Amino acid sequence: MSGMEKFYQEFTPKTIRTWEKAAKKNPKAEWNCNKIKEILPFLKKVIPRVGKNQSAFGLSIISLFCKPREEEEIVRYGLEPLLKAEVLTMEEVNKIVDWFLKTKPTWNSSGAGQFTKEFEIEGIKHQLFTDSYRNYRDLNLQVIQSGHSPKSFAHVR
């Protein structure tokens, strides 16, 4: 898919190994305000393409500014690893794609979108959610519970 590299960065097995070493060395190590040890199980299962524009809290799986021309293709490409890993069903993929296509981003738009899903990987609870903020539309991953303590839910760009 030509041109997708401007929207996504790839997580490789080498990246995962490097992060595993960092998390062992320092359990509080972070990437983009996420504890590496909390998002590693998700990354190892899915090794996703993630949006190049990242929110301050949460991992942006997809992050689109305004309305790109090939929007449906861009969103489906970003969701493909989640579908293959059975984190999402085809019906859920279609709902997310539909939300991106219908949502008109504006500077003043804020709030959650129409899609949320909670799931668990290796005992860590996650939530996928769509939101719209300052001309961006995102599908984000948030760790909502790791071990014994629930995490607060925040999203700030």
DRENZA-369579 format. One record per atom (N, C-alpha, C): atom name; x, y, z. Coordinates in Angstrom, 3 decimals. Example, Ala and Ser with C-alpha at 12.3 -4.5 7.8 and 13.67 -1.06 7.14 Angstrom:
// DRENZA-369579
<atom N; x 13.190; y -5.690; z 7.800>
<atom CA; x 12.300; y -4.500; z 7.800>
<atom C; x 13.200; y -3.300; z 7.800>
<atom N; x 12.850; y -2.250; z 7.080>
<atom CA; x 13.670; y -1.060; z 7.140>
<atom C; x 12.900; y 0.030; z 7.870>
END
This chain:
// DRENZA-369579
<atom N; x 0.836; y -1.178; z 0.000>
<atom CA; x 0.000; y 0.000; z 0.000>
<atom C; x 0.876; y 1.235; z 0.000>
<atom N; x 1.012; y 1.800; z -1.121>
<atom CA; x 1.858; y 2.969; z -1.286>
<atom C; x 1.294; y 4.163; z -0.520>
<atom N; x 2.155; y 4.874; z 0.161>
<atom CA; x 1.760; y 6.078; z 0.872>
<atom C; x 1.317; y 5.881; z 2.308>
<atom N; x 1.128; y 4.639; z 2.729>
<atom CA; x 0.662; y 4.397; z 4.090>
<atom C; x 1.717; y 4.779; z 5.134>
<atom N; x 2.990; y 4.745; z 4.739>
<atom CA; x 4.059; y 5.035; z 5.687>
<atom C; x 3.956; y 6.448; z 6.261>
<atom N; x 3.266; y 7.365; z 5.570>
<atom CA; x 3.125; y 8.705; z 6.140>
<atom C; x 2.090; y 8.740; z 7.264>
<atom N; x 1.240; y 7.726; z 7.355>
<atom CA; x 0.227; y 7.669; z 8.402>
<atom C; x 0.606; y 6.748; z 9.564>
<atom N; x 1.483; y 5.760; z 9.297>
<atom CA; x 1.757; y 4.728; z 10.294>
<atom C; x 3.235; y 4.500; z 10.506>
<atom N; x 3.548; y 4.061; z 11.720>
<atom CA; x 4.868; y 3.508; z 11.987>
<atom C; x 4.669; y 2.044; z 12.349>
<atom N; x 5.634; y 1.215; z 12.029>
<atom CA; x 5.514; y -0.231; z 12.248>
<atom C; x 6.266; y -0.636; z 13.508>
<atom N; x 5.659; y -1.490; z 14.295>
<atom CA; x 6.342; y -2.095; z 15.434>
<atom C; x 6.887; y -3.433; z 14.978>
<atom N; x 8.180; y -3.616; z 15.093>
<atom CA; x 8.843; y -4.822; z 14.601>
<atom C; x 9.213; y -5.730; z 15.770>
<atom N; x 9.508; y -6.999; z 15.508>
<atom CA; x 9.998; y -7.877; z 16.574>
<atom C; x 11.250; y -7.304; z 17.261>
<atom N; x 12.104; y -6.632; z 16.509>
<atom CA; x 13.298; y -6.022; z 17.105>
<atom C; x 12.903; y -4.928; z 18.112>
<atom N; x 11.912; y -4.114; z 17.761>
<atom CA; x 11.421; y -3.089; z 18.685>
<atom C; x 10.900; y -3.736; z 19.958>
<atom N; x 10.145; y -4.810; z 19.788>
<atom CA; x 9.566; y -5.516; z 20.943>
<atom C; x 10.685; y -6.041; z 21.846>
<atom N; x 11.712; y -6.662; z 21.285>
<atom CA; x 12.834; y -7.174; z 22.095>
<atom C; x 13.531; y -6.047; z 22.851>
<atom N; x 13.721; y -4.927; z 22.195>
<atom CA; x 14.359; y -3.774; z 22.838>
<atom C; x 13.506; y -3.282; z 23.998>
<atom N; x 12.206; y -3.207; z 23.799>
<atom CA; x 11.305; y -2.744; z 24.860>
<atom C; x 11.232; y -3.748; z 26.010>
<atom N; x 11.275; y -5.040; z 25.691>
<atom CA; x 11.279; y -6.053; z 26.753>
<atom C; x 12.489; y -5.865; z 27.657>
<atom N; x 13.649; y -5.633; z 27.066>
<atom CA; x 14.877; y -5.391; z 27.845>
<atom C; x 14.736; y -4.126; z 28.683>
<atom N; x 14.191; y -3.077; z 28.100>
<atom CA; x 14.008; y -1.817; z 28.824>
<atom C; x 13.049; y -1.987; z 29.998>
<atom N; x 11.955; y -2.747; z 29.799>
<atom CA; x 10.970; y -2.958; z 30.865>
<atom C; x 11.551; y -3.800; z 32.003>
<atom N; x 12.428; y -4.763; z 31.673>
<atom CA; x 13.077; y -5.565; z 32.717>
<atom C; x 14.051; y -4.706; z 33.514>
<atom N; x 14.760; y -3.869; z 32.821>
<atom CA; x 15.747; y -3.002; z 33.463>
<atom C; x 15.074; y -1.926; z 34.318>
<atom N; x 13.983; y -1.365; z 33.818>
<atom CA; x 13.262; y -0.313; z 34.529>
<atom C; x 11.760; y -0.522; z 34.346>
<atom N; x 11.078; y -1.116; z 35.344>
<atom CA; x 9.642; y -1.389; z 35.215>
<atom C; x 8.782; y -0.138; z 35.007>
<atom N; x 9.333; y 1.035; z 35.294>
<atom CA; x 8.579; y 2.274; z 35.103>
<atom C; x 8.863; y 2.939; z 33.751>
<atom N; x 9.645; y 2.275; z 32.903>
<atom CA; x 9.986; y 2.839; z 31.589>
<atom C; x 8.716; y 3.131; z 30.808>
<atom N; x 8.702; y 4.273; z 30.114>
<atom CA; x 7.521; y 4.708; z 29.383>
<atom C; x 7.830; y 5.008; z 27.933>
<atom N; x 6.788; y 4.918; z 27.119>
<atom CA; x 6.801; y 5.402; z 25.744>
<atom C; x 5.479; y 6.120; z 25.531>
<atom N; x 5.563; y 7.369; z 25.162>
<atom CA; x 4.368; y 8.161; z 24.896>
<atom C; x 3.382; y 8.113; z 26.066>
<atom N; x 3.908; y 8.292; z 27.264>
<atom CA; x 3.116; y 8.305; z 28.502>
<atom C; x 2.423; y 6.975; z 28.800>
<atom N; x 2.912; y 5.895; z 28.252>
<atom CA; x 2.398; y 4.551; z 28.533>
<atom C; x 3.528; y 3.738; z 29.141>
<atom N; x 3.243; y 3.016; z 30.204>
<atom CA; x 4.249; y 2.117; z 30.755>
<atom C; x 4.482; y 0.989; z 29.758>
<atom N; x 5.732; y 0.816; z 29.382>
<atom CA; x 6.078; y -0.185; z 28.378>
<atom C; x 5.612; y -1.572; z 28.796>
<atom N; x 5.795; y -1.920; z 30.078>
<atom CA; x 5.407; y -3.268; z 30.520>
<atom C; x 3.897; y -3.502; z 30.414>
<atom N; x 3.098; y -2.432; z 30.425>
<atom CA; x 1.646; y -2.580; z 30.317>
<atom C; x 1.164; y -2.715; z 28.874>
<atom N; x 1.892; y -2.137; z 27.928>
<atom CA; x 1.445; y -2.241; z 26.537>
<atom C; x 2.176; y -3.332; z 25.752>
<atom N; x 3.254; y -3.882; z 26.335>
<atom CA; x 4.001; y -4.939; z 25.643>
<atom C; x 3.161; y -6.165; z 25.288>
<atom N; x 2.326; y -6.687; z 26.191>
<atom CA; x 1.528; y -7.861; z 25.802>
<atom C; x 0.651; y -7.593; z 24.576>
<atom N; x 0.066; y -6.400; z 24.506>
<atom CA; x -0.735; y -6.032; z 23.340>
<atom C; x 0.145; y -5.974; z 22.095>
<atom N; x 1.271; y -5.291; z 22.198>
<atom CA; x 2.164; y -5.150; z 21.055>
<atom C; x 2.691; y -6.498; z 20.578>
<atom N; x 3.031; y -7.393; z 21.515>
<atom CA; x 3.537; y -8.714; z 21.133>
<atom C; x 2.463; y -9.531; z 20.420>
<atom N; x 1.212; y -9.383; z 20.862>
<atom CA; x 0.138; y -10.154; z 20.230>
<atom C; x -0.199; y -9.591; z 18.849>
<atom N; x -0.198; y -8.298; z 18.744>
<atom CA; x -0.702; y -7.662; z 17.536>
<atom C; x 0.408; y -7.107; z 16.644>
<atom N; x 1.508; y -6.636; z 17.258>
<atom CA; x 2.548; y -5.888; z 16.545>
<atom C; x 1.872; y -4.964; z 15.519>
<atom N; x 1.168; y -3.948; z 16.040>
<atom CA; x 0.343; y -3.117; z 15.165>
<atom C; x 1.124; y -2.066; z 14.399>
<atom N; x 0.451; y -1.569; z 13.417>
<atom CA; x 0.830; y -0.292; z 12.826>
<atom C; x 0.164; y 0.727; z 13.743>
<atom N; x 0.874; y 1.744; z 14.120>
<atom CA; x 0.259; y 2.751; z 14.973>
<atom C; x 0.366; y 4.112; z 14.304>
<atom N; x -0.586; y 4.975; z 14.631>
<atom CA; x -0.614; y 6.300; z 14.043>
<atom C; x 0.625; y 7.098; z 14.398>
<atom N; x 1.130; y 7.850; z 13.450>
<atom CA; x 2.317; y 8.674; z 13.700>
<atom C; x 1.995; y 9.866; z 14.591>
<atom N; x 0.777; y 10.365; z 14.562>
<atom CA; x 0.362; y 11.433; z 15.472>
<atom C; x -0.163; y 10.772; z 16.735>
<atom N; x 0.531; y 10.957; z 17.835>
<atom CA; x 0.159; y 10.265; z 19.065>
<atom C; x -0.483; y 11.211; z 20.067>
<atom N; x -1.490; y 10.711; z 20.778>
<atom CA; x -2.073; y 11.475; z 21.866>
<atom C; x -1.118; y 11.442; z 23.049>
<atom N; x -1.263; y 12.372; z 23.955>
<atom CA; x -0.385; y 12.429; z 25.126>
<atom C; x -0.646; y 11.259; z 26.075>
<atom N; x -1.883; y 10.787; z 26.136>
<atom CA; x -2.232; y 9.648; z 26.985>
<atom C; x -2.959; y 8.637; z 26.118>
<atom N; x -2.448; y 7.441; z 26.077>
<atom CA; x -3.040; y 6.428; z 25.217>
<atom C; x -2.171; y 6.221; z 24.001>
<atom N; x -2.386; y 5.117; z 23.351>
<atom CA; x -1.632; y 4.747; z 22.161>
<atom C; x -2.570; y 4.899; z 20.971>
<atom N; x -2.270; y 5.791; z 20.061>
<atom CA; x -3.125; y 5.995; z 18.893>
<atom C; x -2.849; y 4.915; z 17.853>
<atom N; x -3.803; y 4.027; z 17.682>
<atom CA; x -3.689; y 2.997; z 16.659>
<atom C; x -3.882; y 3.654; z 15.295>
<atom N; x -4.847; y 4.544; z 15.221>
<atom CA; x -5.087; y 5.347; z 14.027>
<atom C; x -5.243; y 6.785; z 14.482>
<atom N; x -4.616; y 7.710; z 13.784>
<atom CA; x -4.762; y 9.128; z 14.092>
<atom C; x -4.756; y 9.894; z 12.778>
<atom N; x -5.914; y 10.408; z 12.397>
<atom CA; x -6.045; y 11.109; z 11.122>
<atom C; x -6.384; y 12.570; z 11.337>
<atom N; x -5.615; y 13.428; z 10.692>
<atom CA; x -5.858; y 14.857; z 10.732>
<atom C; x -6.751; y 15.223; z 9.552>
<atom N; x -7.833; y 15.927; z 9.825>
<atom CA; x -8.805; y 16.330; z 8.794>
<atom C; x -9.352; y 15.111; z 8.054>
<atom N; x -9.549; y 15.225; z 6.746>
<atom CA; x -10.149; y 14.133; z 5.966>
<atom C; x -9.233; y 13.775; z 4.802>
<atom N; x -8.342; y 12.799; z 4.988>
<atom CA; x -7.477; y 12.403; z 3.866>
<atom C; x -8.286; y 11.775; z 2.733>
<atom N; x -7.752; y 11.853; z 1.525>
<atom CA; x -8.453; y 11.373; z 0.324>
<atom C; x -8.806; y 9.894; z 0.380>
<atom N; x -7.867; y 9.042; z 0.747>
<atom CA; x -8.091; y 7.593; z 0.751>
<atom C; x -8.383; y 7.091; z 2.166>
<atom N; x -9.308; y 7.771; z 2.815>
<atom CA; x -9.582; y 7.535; z 4.226>
<atom C; x -9.956; y 6.086; z 4.559>
<atom N; x -10.853; y 5.495; z 3.813>
<atom CA; x -11.269; y 4.121; z 4.116>
<atom C; x -10.089; y 3.156; z 4.013>
<atom N; x -9.294; y 3.294; z 2.977>
<atom CA; x -8.129; y 2.434; z 2.783>
<atom C; x -7.122; y 2.608; z 3.932>
<atom N; x -6.910; y 3.834; z 4.362>
<atom CA; x -5.979; y 4.144; z 5.456>
<atom C; x -6.447; y 3.496; z 6.756>
<atom N; x -7.741; y 3.611; z 7.057>
<atom CA; x -8.293; y 3.050; z 8.298>
<atom C; x -8.252; y 1.526; z 8.255>
<atom N; x -8.663; y 0.923; z 7.160>
<atom CA; x -8.646; y -0.546; z 7.059>
<atom C; x -7.221; y -1.091; z 7.183>
<atom N; x -6.274; y -0.425; z 6.582>
<atom CA; x -4.862; y -0.828; z 6.687>
<atom C; x -4.397; y -0.795; z 8.148>
<atom N; x -4.789; y 0.231; z 8.886>
<atom CA; x -4.423; y 0.327; z 10.292>
<atom C; x -5.089; y -0.715; z 11.172>
<atom N; x -6.280; y -1.153; z 10.797>
<atom CA; x -7.037; y -2.123; z 11.602>
<atom C; x -6.687; y -3.577; z 11.293>
<atom N; x -6.050; y -3.807; z 10.156>
<atom CA; x -5.783; y -5.176; z 9.719>
<atom C; x -5.058; y -6.034; z 10.770>
<atom N; x -4.011; y -5.549; z 11.451>
<atom CA; x -3.369; y -6.396; z 12.470>
<atom C; x -4.302; y -6.756; z 13.634>
<atom N; x -5.220; y -5.849; z 13.984>
<atom CA; x -6.170; y -6.121; z 15.066>
<atom C; x -7.181; y -7.183; z 14.654>
<atom N; x -7.550; y -7.177; z 13.388>
<atom CA; x -8.462; y -8.192; z 12.855>
<atom C; x -7.764; y -9.553; z 12.819>
<atom N; x -6.535; y -9.588; z 12.318>
<atom CA; x -5.787; y -10.850; z 12.242>
<atom C; x -5.542; y -11.461; z 13.619>
<atom N; x -5.320; y -10.618; z 14.617>
<atom CA; x -5.066; y -11.097; z 15.984>
<atom C; x -6.358; y -11.407; z 16.728>
<atom N; x -7.493; y -11.212; z 16.076>
<atom CA; x -8.823; y -11.460; z 16.636>
<atom C; x -9.130; y -10.569; z 17.842>
<atom N; x -8.513; y -9.391; z 17.875>
<atom CA; x -8.882; y -8.377; z 18.860>
<atom C; x -10.185; y -7.722; z 18.398>
<atom N; x -10.335; y -7.561; z 17.077>
<atom CA; x -11.552; y -7.016; z 16.475>
<atom C; x -12.177; y -8.038; z 15.537>
<atom N; x -13.493; y -7.963; z 15.422>
<atom CA; x -14.207; y -8.754; z 14.419>
<atom C; x -14.384; y -7.901; z 13.157>
<atom N; x -14.771; y -8.510; z 12.067>
<atom CA; x -15.023; y -7.747; z 10.837>
<atom C; x -16.150; y -6.749; z 11.057>
<atom N; x -17.165; y -7.129; z 11.819>
<atom CA; x -18.271; y -6.206; z 12.113>
<atom C; x -17.750; y -4.972; z 12.861>
<atom N; x -16.852; y -5.175; z 13.817>
<atom CA; x -16.282; y -4.050; z 14.561>
<atom C; x -15.390; y -3.184; z 13.666>
<atom N; x -14.624; y -3.820; z 12.788>
<atom CA; x -13.806; y -3.076; z 11.825>
<atom C; x -14.706; y -2.174; z 10.980>
<atom N; x -15.813; y -2.735; z 10.493>
<atom CA; x -16.738; y -1.955; z 9.669>
<atom C; x -17.342; y -0.783; z 10.446>
<atom N; x -17.645; y -0.985; z 11.731>
<atom CA; x -18.177; y 0.102; z 12.564>
<atom C; x -17.146; y 1.224; z 12.716>
<atom N; x -15.898; y 0.861; z 12.930>
<atom CA; x -14.841; y 1.858; z 13.091>
<atom C; x -14.633; y 2.622; z 11.785>
<atom N; x -14.576; y 1.895; z 10.677>
<atom CA; x -14.410; y 2.533; z 9.363>
<atom C; x -15.572; y 3.495; z 9.120>
<atom N; x -16.778; y 3.041; z 9.401>
<atom CA; x -17.962; y 3.874; z 9.201>
<atom C; x -17.892; y 5.143; z 10.050>
<atom N; x -17.431; y 5.025; z 11.288>
<atom CA; x -17.296; y 6.199; z 12.165>
<atom C; x -16.314; y 7.198; z 11.565>
<atom N; x -15.150; y 6.718; z 11.109>
<atom CA; x -14.174; y 7.619; z 10.505>
<atom C; x -14.768; y 8.322; z 9.287>
<atom N; x -15.477; y 7.581; z 8.445>
<atom CA; x -16.028; y 8.169; z 7.223>
<atom C; x -17.123; y 9.200; z 7.508>
<atom N; x -17.934; y 8.953; z 8.529>
<atom CA; x -19.059; y 9.850; z 8.844>
<atom C; x -18.650; y 11.059; z 9.682>
<atom N; x -17.589; y 10.957; z 10.450>
<atom CA; x -17.210; y 12.016; z 11.374>
<atom C; x -16.546; y 13.169; z 10.625>
<atom N; x -17.027; y 14.356; z 10.886>
<atom CA; x -16.469; y 15.570; z 10.291>
<atom C; x -15.606; y 16.260; z 11.342>
<atom N; x -14.287; y 16.178; z 11.213>
<atom CA; x -13.428; y 16.772; z 12.233>
<atom C; x -13.438; y 18.299; z 12.181>
<atom N; x -13.485; y 18.911; z 13.342>
<atom CA; x -13.362; y 20.361; z 13.464>
<atom C; x -12.423; y 20.660; z 14.626>
<atom N; x -11.951; y 21.888; z 14.675>
<atom CA; x -11.058; y 22.289; z 15.762>
<atom C; x -11.758; y 22.156; z 17.115>
<atom N; x -13.042; y 22.481; z 17.169>
<atom CA; x -13.777; y 22.476; z 18.435>
<atom C; x -14.422; y 21.144; z 18.765>
<atom N; x -14.326; y 20.165; z 17.874>
<atom CA; x -14.930; y 18.870; z 18.177>
<atom C; x -14.178; y 18.225; z 19.331>
<atom N; x -14.916; y 17.629; z 20.202>
<atom CA; x -14.277; y 16.919; z 21.308>
<atom C; x -15.203; y 15.814; z 21.771>
<atom N; x -14.605; y 14.854; z 22.408>
<atom CA; x -15.401; y 13.790; z 22.975>
<atom C; x -15.210; y 12.458; z 22.295>
<atom N; x -15.827; y 11.479; z 22.885>
<atom CA; x -15.692; y 10.109; z 22.419>
<atom C; x -16.494; y 9.901; z 21.151>
<atom N; x -16.060; y 8.938; z 20.408>
<atom CA; x -16.772; y 8.548; z 19.198>
<atom C; x -17.825; y 7.520; z 19.516>
<atom N; x -18.149; y 6.733; z 18.532>
<atom CA; x -19.217; y 5.754; z 18.681>
<atom C; x -18.716; y 4.359; z 18.990>
<atom N; x -17.419; y 4.158; z 19.066>
<atom CA; x -16.907; y 2.805; z 19.254>
<atom C; x -16.047; y 2.714; z 20.506>
<atom N; x -16.365; y 1.771; z 21.364>
<atom CA; x -15.505; y 1.402; z 22.486>
<atom C; x -15.554; y -0.115; z 22.621>
<atom N; x -14.440; y -0.672; z 23.011>
<atom CA; x -14.382; y -2.114; z 23.249>
<atom C; x -13.329; y -2.386; z 24.310>
<atom N; x -13.705; y -3.163; z 25.305>
<atom CA; x -12.750; y -3.609; z 26.311>
<atom C; x -12.362; y -5.045; z 26.013>
<atom N; x -11.105; y -5.358; z 26.260>
<atom CA; x -10.617; y -6.719; z 26.076>
<atom C; x -9.412; y -6.907; z 26.982>
<atom N; x -9.000; y -8.163; z 27.119>
<atom CA; x -7.903; y -8.497; z 28.018>
<atom C; x -6.858; y -9.311; z 27.272>
<atom N; x -5.604; y -8.977; z 27.533>
<atom CA; x -4.479; y -9.739; z 27.013>
<atom C; x -3.514; y -9.965; z 28.167>
<atom N; x -3.225; y -11.232; z 28.461>
<atom CA; x -2.307; y -11.607; z 29.535>
<atom C; x -2.637; y -10.919; z 30.854>
<atom N; x -3.927; y -10.869; z 31.185>
<atom CA; x -4.364; y -10.315; z 32.461>
<atom C; x -4.401; y -8.795; z 32.523>
<atom N; x -4.098; y -8.130; z 31.439>
<atom CA; x -4.139; y -6.668; z 31.405>
<atom C; x -5.357; y -6.248; z 30.594>
<atom N; x -6.213; y -5.433; z 31.220>
<atom CA; x -7.422; y -4.971; z 30.541>
<atom C; x -7.112; y -3.712; z 29.736>
<atom N; x -7.624; y -3.717; z 28.514>
<atom CA; x -7.431; y -2.606; z 27.598>
<atom C; x -8.784; y -2.119; z 27.103>
<atom N; x -8.780; y -0.914; z 26.581>
<atom CA; x -9.958; y -0.383; z 25.919>
<atom C; x -9.521; y 0.278; z 24.614>
<atom N; x -10.230; y -0.041; z 23.539>
<atom CA; x -10.100; y 0.677; z 22.273>
<atom C; x -11.256; y 1.658; z 22.223>
<atom N; x -10.999; y 2.882; z 21.770>
<atom CA; x -12.070; y 3.871; z 21.680>
<atom C; x -11.769; y 4.884; z 20.595>
<atom N; x -12.824; y 5.369; z 19.958>
<atom CA; x -12.687; y 6.424; z 18.964>
<atom C; x -12.954; y 7.763; z 19.642>
<atom N; x -12.268; y 8.797; z 19.177>
<atom CA; x -12.554; y 10.144; z 19.646>
<atom C; x -12.156; y 11.160; z 18.582>
<atom N; x -12.640; y 12.369; z 18.766>
<atom CA; x -12.393; y 13.444; z 17.821>
<atom C; x -11.979; y 14.678; z 18.607>
<atom N; x -10.867; y 15.296; z 18.198>
<atom CA; x -10.340; y 16.421; z 18.945>
<atom C; x -9.419; y 17.261; z 18.066>
<atom N; x -9.677; y 18.544; z 17.947>
<atom CA; x -8.832; y 19.497; z 17.219>
<atom C; x -8.455; y 19.021; z 15.817>
<atom N; x -9.453; y 18.716; z 15.035>
<atom CA; x -9.301; y 18.273; z 13.644>
<atom C; x -8.749; y 16.856; z 13.492>
<atom N; x -8.498; y 16.160; z 14.585>
<atom CA; x -8.041; y 14.770; z 14.549>
<atom C; x -9.196; y 13.847; z 14.855>
<atom N; x -9.134; y 12.664; z 14.275>
<atom CA; x -10.007; y 11.558; z 14.666>
<atom C; x -9.112; y 10.385; z 14.946>
<atom N; x -9.308; y 9.758; z 16.093>
<atom CA; x -8.396; y 8.718; z 16.559>
<atom C; x -9.128; y 7.436; z 16.931>
<atom N; x -8.393; y 6.332; z 16.797>
<atom CA; x -8.724; y 5.088; z 17.484>
<atom C; x -7.567; y 4.872; z 18.434>
<atom N; x -7.853; y 4.919; z 19.725>
<atom CA; x -6.818; y 4.842; z 20.748>
<atom C; x -6.911; y 3.557; z 21.549>
<atom N; x -5.768; y 3.161; z 22.090>
<atom CA; x -5.689; y 2.052; z 23.032>
<atom C; x -5.330; y 2.641; z 24.384>
<atom N; x -6.057; y 2.261; z 25.406>
<atom CA; x -5.780; y 2.703; z 26.769>
<atom C; x -5.719; y 1.484; z 27.672>
<atom N; x -4.678; y 1.391; z 28.480>
<atom CA; x -4.638; y 0.357; z 29.519>
<atom C; x -5.575; y 0.829; z 30.609>
<atom N; x -6.574; y 0.015; z 30.956>
<atom CA; x -7.525; y 0.436; z 31.976>
<atom C; x -7.337; y -0.301; z 33.289>
<atom N; x -6.615; y -1.433; z 33.248>
<atom CA; x -6.309; y -2.118; z 34.496>
<atom C; x -5.128; y -3.047; z 34.279>
<atom N; x -4.147; y -2.870; z 35.139>
<atom CA; x -2.963; y -3.712; z 35.095>
<atom C; x -2.685; y -4.190; z 36.502>
<atom N; x -2.649; y -5.478; z 36.700>
<atom CA; x -2.406; y -5.992; z 38.045>
<atom C; x -3.561; y -5.671; z 38.960>
<atom N; x -3.277; y -4.898; z 40.020>
<atom CA; x -4.300; y -4.621; z 41.035>
<atom C; x -4.944; y -3.246; z 40.926>
<atom N; x -4.312; y -2.313; z 40.226>
<atom CA; x -4.809; y -0.946; z 40.272>
<atom C; x -5.409; y -0.500; z 38.942>
<atom N; x -6.687; y -0.051; z 38.970>
<atom CA; x -7.274; y 0.490; z 37.744>
<atom C; x -6.636; y 1.826; z 37.409>
<atom N; x -6.503; y 2.090; z 36.110>
<atom CA; x -5.918; y 3.360; z 35.663>
<atom C; x -7.026; y 4.333; z 35.321>
<atom N; x -6.720; y 5.590; z 35.500>
<atom CA; x -7.691; y 6.602; z 35.097>
<atom C; x -7.718; y 6.672; z 33.570>
<atom N; x -8.819; y 7.136; z 33.066>
<atom CA; x -9.022; y 7.229; z 31.628>
<atom C; x -8.851; y 8.680; z 31.233>
<atom N; x -7.812; y 8.957; z 30.454>
<atom CA; x -7.560; y 10.340; z 30.035>
<atom C; x -7.081; y 10.354; z 28.593>
<atom N; x -7.451; y 11.397; z 27.907>
<atom CA; x -6.966; y 11.578; z 26.531>
<atom C; x -6.768; y 13.059; z 26.305>
<atom N; x -5.555; y 13.428; z 26.036>
<atom CA; x -5.232; y 14.825; z 25.782>
<atom C; x -4.285; y 14.853; z 24.609>
<atom N; x -4.453; y 15.759; z 23.692>
<atom CA; x -3.532; y 15.880; z 22.574>
<atom C; x -2.522; y 16.947; z 22.896>
END
